């Protein structure tokens, strides 16, 4: 179907601003553009508490932001959702997708821990994966200190963050824990070598073009052969049995659509429970548009509801 009318208006507004193609920008310019997208988030959700702190991982301190929803006084320890922002492993931070973390906390009733993992190209693969796993281990060990239940953890990521969430689910299974109850993947990048039809159908975008995707991969990976590593391309793993249930949302007008569709099928074939949300009329990154776009708000609420259901 055509692009959602509200998204179409937004795309025309963005195109009218002009400027060079994103793959021709510097890292600093793309980071500035990513921060500008935060203005499209709309009003923020009121919560009981928001705390900036760090997760300790050996000699590293990983910045995190903890969002606690409004609950009854005797609610007891709450489940925890570990959230990973998008941005192609190159940009994004605790502020750029603050609205997603707030909405998930409010709608799911879970404590959300947003992770400010290290970014490329200063910190190439596997730095982001290492930070993701370290944050998971820290939450499992320290959740009680912020009112959470370290035995009930979901992971939620969008775009590059969806890649990290999917990778983390596999890595936790390989390492024997910590246990993850649910993985929520929104328009995730899952296969470095994907050559499926959507990569050609939407080779020029919108939002994410194939050349821009190549720019991200070039910044993230230290060598081309790393693309075959399942920690880079989790869809290429054949060790999927026993993974936590998955919720996968894909955007119709997105070069990454088919690889996520195929991963949903592959998980189901391995016996993993899967809820698949193919979002008609959507483009890559649409969860950033919750201010002007009703479809974005609706889907984010739906994904948040799946987290609540997983713990109920």
C-alpha positions as CSV (number, residue, x, y, z in Angstrom):
1,X,0.0,0.0,0.0
2,X,1.1,3.6,-0.3
3,X,3.2,5.3,2.4
4,X,1.0,6.4,5.3
5,X,-0.3,10.0,4.5
6,X,1.1,11.5,7.7
7,X,4.5,9.9,7.1
8,X,4.4,11.2,3.4
9,X,3.9,14.7,4.6
10,X,6.8,14.4,7.0
11,X,9.0,13.0,4.3
12,X,8.2,15.9,2.0
13,X,9.1,18.3,4.8
14,X,12.4,16.6,5.4
15,X,13.2,16.6,1.6
16,X,12.5,20.3,1.4
17,X,15.2,20.9,3.9
18,X,17.7,19.8,1.3
19,X,21.3,19.0,2.2
20,X,23.7,16.2,1.0
21,X,22.9,12.6,0.9
22,X,23.4,11.1,4.4
23,X,26.0,8.6,3.1
24,X,28.1,11.6,2.0
25,X,28.0,13.3,5.3
26,X,30.6,13.1,8.0
27,X,30.0,11.0,11.2
28,X,29.5,14.3,13.1
29,X,27.0,15.6,10.6
30,X,25.0,12.3,10.7
31,X,25.0,12.4,14.5
32,X,23.7,15.9,14.5
33,X,20.9,14.8,12.1
34,X,20.0,11.9,14.3
35,X,19.7,14.3,17.3
36,X,17.4,16.5,15.3
37,X,15.0,13.6,14.8
38,X,14.2,13.8,18.5
39,X,12.1,16.8,17.8
40,X,9.6,14.5,16.0
41,X,8.9,12.5,19.2
42,X,6.1,14.7,20.5
43,X,5.1,15.1,24.2
44,X,6.9,12.9,26.7
45,X,5.2,10.4,29.0
46,X,5.1,11.3,32.7
47,X,6.7,8.6,34.8
48,X,7.4,8.0,38.5
49,X,11.1,8.4,38.2
50,X,13.9,8.8,35.6
51,X,17.5,8.2,36.7
52,X,20.8,8.6,34.8
53,X,23.5,6.3,36.2
54,X,26.0,3.7,35.0
55,X,26.3,-0.1,34.7
56,X,29.7,-1.3,35.7
57,X,31.4,-3.8,33.4
58,X,34.9,-4.6,34.6
59,X,36.8,-1.3,34.1
60,X,34.1,0.2,31.9
61,X,31.2,2.4,33.0
62,X,28.3,2.1,30.6
63,X,25.9,5.0,30.8
64,X,22.3,3.9,31.3
65,X,18.9,5.6,32.0
66,X,16.4,3.9,34.2
67,X,12.7,4.7,33.7
68,X,10.3,3.6,36.4
69,X,6.5,3.7,35.6
70,X,3.8,4.9,37.9
71,X,2.6,1.9,39.9
72,X,0.7,1.0,43.0
73,X,2.7,1.4,46.2
74,X,2.7,-2.3,46.9
75,X,3.5,-3.4,43.3
76,X,6.7,-5.2,44.4
77,X,9.7,-5.8,42.1
78,X,8.8,-5.0,38.5
79,X,10.0,-6.7,35.3
80,X,12.8,-4.9,33.4
81,X,12.9,-4.0,29.7
82,X,16.5,-3.5,28.4
83,X,16.3,-1.0,25.5
84,X,18.7,-0.4,22.7
85,X,18.4,2.7,20.5
86,X,18.8,2.7,16.7
87,X,21.2,4.8,14.7
88,X,23.3,2.4,12.6
89,X,25.7,1.7,15.5
90,X,27.1,5.2,14.7
91,X,24.6,7.7,16.2
92,X,21.9,7.8,18.8
93,X,22.0,8.1,22.6
94,X,19.9,8.2,25.7
95,X,18.1,11.3,24.5
96,X,17.4,10.6,20.8
97,X,14.9,7.8,21.6
98,X,14.0,8.9,25.1
99,X,10.3,9.0,24.0
100,X,10.4,5.2,23.1
101,X,11.8,4.3,26.4
102,X,9.3,6.4,28.2
103,X,6.3,5.0,26.3
104,X,7.4,1.4,26.8
105,X,7.8,2.0,30.5
106,X,4.4,3.6,30.8
107,X,2.5,1.2,28.6
108,X,4.2,-2.0,29.6
109,X,4.4,-1.4,33.3
110,X,8.0,-2.5,33.3
111,X,11.2,-0.6,34.4
112,X,13.0,0.3,31.2
113,X,16.8,0.5,31.2
114,X,18.1,2.3,28.2
115,X,21.7,1.5,27.3
116,X,24.1,4.1,25.8
117,X,26.4,1.5,24.2
118,X,29.7,2.5,22.6
119,X,29.4,3.8,19.0
120,X,31.3,3.2,15.8
121,X,33.6,4.1,14.1
122,X,35.5,5.0,17.3
123,X,34.4,1.7,18.8
124,X,33.8,-0.9,16.1
125,X,32.3,-4.4,16.5
126,X,32.2,-6.1,18.9
127,X,32.2,-3.1,21.3
128,X,28.4,-2.5,21.1
129,X,27.7,-6.2,21.5
130,X,30.0,-6.4,24.5
131,X,28.3,-3.4,26.1
132,X,24.8,-5.0,25.5
133,X,25.7,-8.2,27.2
134,X,27.4,-6.4,30.0
135,X,24.3,-4.3,30.6
136,X,22.2,-7.4,30.6
137,X,24.4,-9.1,33.2
138,X,24.4,-5.9,35.3
139,X,20.6,-5.7,35.3
140,X,20.3,-9.4,36.2
141,X,22.6,-8.8,39.2
142,X,21.5,-5.3,40.3
143,X,17.8,-5.0,39.4
144,X,16.7,-5.2,43.0
145,X,18.6,-2.0,43.7
146,X,16.2,0.0,41.5
147,X,13.0,-2.0,42.2
148,X,13.3,-4.4,39.4
149,X,13.2,-8.2,39.1
150,X,16.4,-9.5,37.6
151,X,14.7,-12.8,36.7
152,X,12.2,-11.2,34.4
153,X,13.9,-9.3,31.6
154,X,12.8,-8.4,28.1
155,X,15.1,-6.9,25.5
156,X,13.7,-4.3,23.0
157,X,15.6,-2.7,20.1
158,X,14.9,-0.8,17.0
159,X,17.0,-0.8,13.8
160,X,20.7,-1.2,14.9
161,X,19.3,-1.6,18.4
162,X,17.1,-4.4,17.1
163,X,20.3,-6.1,15.8
164,X,21.8,-5.8,19.3
165,X,18.6,-7.2,20.9
166,X,18.5,-10.2,18.6
167,X,22.2,-10.8,19.0
168,X,21.9,-10.5,22.8
169,X,19.1,-13.1,22.9
170,X,21.4,-15.5,21.0
171,X,24.4,-14.6,23.1
172,X,22.6,-15.2,26.4
173,X,21.5,-18.6,25.1
174,X,25.0,-19.5,24.1
175,X,26.4,-18.4,27.4
176,X,23.7,-20.0,29.5
177,X,22.2,-16.7,30.8
178,X,21.0,-14.3,32.0
179,X,17.6,-15.5,31.0
180,X,15.6,-13.3,28.7
181,X,11.7,-13.6,28.7
182,X,11.0,-11.7,25.4
183,X,12.8,-10.1,22.5
184,X,11.2,-7.2,20.7
185,X,12.8,-6.3,17.4
186,X,11.5,-3.2,15.5
187,X,12.7,-3.0,11.8
188,X,16.0,-4.7,12.8
189,X,19.1,-5.1,10.7
190,X,19.8,-8.9,10.9
191,X,21.9,-9.9,7.9
192,X,25.0,-8.1,6.6
193,X,24.8,-10.0,3.3
194,X,21.0,-9.7,2.7
195,X,20.2,-9.6,-1.0
196,X,16.4,-10.1,-0.8
197,X,13.9,-8.2,-3.0
198,X,13.2,-5.4,-0.5
199,X,16.9,-4.4,-0.7
200,X,16.3,-3.6,-4.4
201,X,12.7,-2.4,-4.2
202,X,13.7,0.3,-1.6
203,X,17.4,0.7,-2.7
204,X,16.9,4.5,-2.6
205,X,14.9,4.6,0.6
206,X,13.0,6.5,1.9
207,X,14.9,7.3,5.1
208,X,17.3,4.3,4.8
209,X,18.8,3.7,1.3
210,X,21.1,0.8,0.4
211,X,24.1,3.1,0.0
212,X,23.4,4.6,3.5
213,X,23.2,1.1,4.9
214,X,26.5,0.3,3.4
215,X,27.9,3.5,5.0
216,X,26.8,2.2,8.4
217,X,28.2,-1.3,7.9
218,X,31.5,0.3,6.8
219,X,31.6,2.3,10.0
220,X,30.6,-0.5,12.3
221,X,32.7,-3.4,11.0
222,X,36.5,-3.7,11.1
223,X,36.7,-6.1,8.2
224,X,34.2,-7.5,5.6
225,X,34.5,-11.0,6.9
226,X,33.0,-10.0,10.3
227,X,29.6,-9.8,8.5
228,X,29.3,-13.6,8.7
229,X,29.7,-13.5,12.5
230,X,26.2,-14.3,14.0
231,X,26.8,-11.4,16.5
232,X,26.7,-9.2,13.4
233,X,24.2,-11.2,11.3
234,X,22.0,-13.0,13.8
235,X,19.7,-14.2,11.0
236,X,22.6,-16.3,9.7
237,X,22.7,-18.4,12.9
238,X,21.4,-21.9,12.8
239,X,21.3,-22.2,16.6
240,X,17.9,-20.7,17.2
241,X,16.0,-23.4,19.2
242,X,15.4,-22.4,22.7
243,X,15.6,-18.6,22.1
244,X,13.0,-16.4,23.9
245,X,9.7,-15.6,22.2
246,X,10.1,-12.9,19.7
247,X,8.0,-9.9,18.6
248,X,9.1,-8.6,15.2
249,X,7.8,-5.4,13.6
250,X,8.7,-4.6,10.0
251,X,8.1,-1.5,7.9
252,X,6.6,-2.1,4.4
253,X,8.7,0.5,2.7
254,X,12.1,-0.5,4.1
255,X,15.1,-2.3,2.5
256,X,15.5,-4.3,5.8
257,X,11.9,-5.6,5.6
258,X,12.5,-9.0,4.0
259,X,15.4,-10.0,6.2
260,X,13.3,-9.5,9.3
261,X,10.4,-11.3,7.7
262,X,12.7,-14.3,6.9
263,X,14.1,-14.2,10.4
264,X,10.6,-14.4,11.9
265,X,10.0,-17.5,9.7
266,X,13.3,-19.0,10.7
267,X,12.6,-18.6,14.4
268,X,9.1,-20.1,14.0
269,X,10.6,-23.1,12.1
270,X,13.0,-23.6,15.1
271,X,10.1,-23.7,17.5
272,X,10.4,-20.2,18.8
273,X,7.1,-18.4,19.4
274,X,6.9,-15.4,17.1
275,X,4.5,-12.5,16.9
276,X,5.0,-10.8,13.5
277,X,3.7,-7.2,12.9
278,X,4.2,-6.2,9.2
279,X,3.3,-2.5,9.4
280,X,1.7,-1.4,6.2
281,X,2.5,2.2,5.0
282,X,5.5,2.5,7.3
283,X,9.1,3.4,6.5
284,X,12.3,2.6,8.3
285,X,12.7,4.4,11.6
286,X,9.0,5.3,11.9
287,X,8.9,4.9,15.7
288,X,10.9,8.2,15.8
289,X,7.8,9.9,14.4
290,X,5.4,9.6,17.4
291,X,4.7,13.3,17.5
292,X,3.1,13.9,14.0
293,X,2.3,10.3,13.0
294,X,-0.6,8.3,14.5
295,X,0.6,5.1,13.0
296,X,3.9,5.4,14.9
297,X,2.1,5.9,18.2
298,X,-0.3,3.0,17.6
299,X,2.5,0.5,16.8
300,X,4.7,1.6,19.7
301,X,1.7,1.1,22.0
302,X,1.1,-2.3,20.5
303,X,4.7,-3.3,21.0
304,X,4.7,-2.1,24.6
305,X,1.5,-4.1,25.2
306,X,3.3,-7.3,24.0
307,X,5.9,-6.7,26.7
308,X,3.2,-6.3,29.4
309,X,1.5,-9.5,28.2
310,X,4.8,-11.4,28.4
311,X,5.0,-10.8,32.1
312,X,1.3,-11.3,32.9
